[in-house]
Amino acid sequence: MFGWLARLFLVVGGVIASWFVSREANNFEVIQMVIAIFLFVLVAAIAAFWPQLVRLVKRRKSA
């Protein structure tokens, strides 16, 4: 399960990294991993703050 998640983040990170750096560049794997870690942190932060985000959206809709 965790292997699939890691592979998913690395694939998405590779797609995003390829927008900015050539796949043949020496540092492509490093940039891919940095982007994958950033995406993981973003997903974890959204999951952690989900109740607050829902309340904020509901409060703005009712106003």
Buried (B, 14 or more C-beta within 10 A) or exposed (E): EEEEEEEEBBEBBBEBBBEEBEEEEEEBBEBBBEBBEEBBEEEEEEEEEEEEEEEEEEEEEEE
